[in-house]
């Protein structure tokens, strides 16, 4: 089963500390792409794909269900407001 840990404040929730501990690099990517797949899961539910290319040219792709992606967006919006307003 897919899971998603949501950190409305990445500095407080431990997300950035976890990345530092695992020696993961936090890199800035300028070509971030987000796309949807109507039948992305085996059961036919929609998914979201996020892709980026790191400064050294390495592609990074992640996929999650649309439901989990929207749950993350809802949590971030609740914490930080809607910057489109």
Secondary structure as UniProt FT lines:
FT   HELIX           10..13
FT   HELIX           15..21
FT   TURN            22..23
FT   STRAND          33..37
FT   TURN            38..39
FT   TURN            42..43
FT   STRAND          47..53
FT   TURN            55..56
FT   STRAND          59..65
FT   HELIX           66..80
FT   TURN            83..84
//
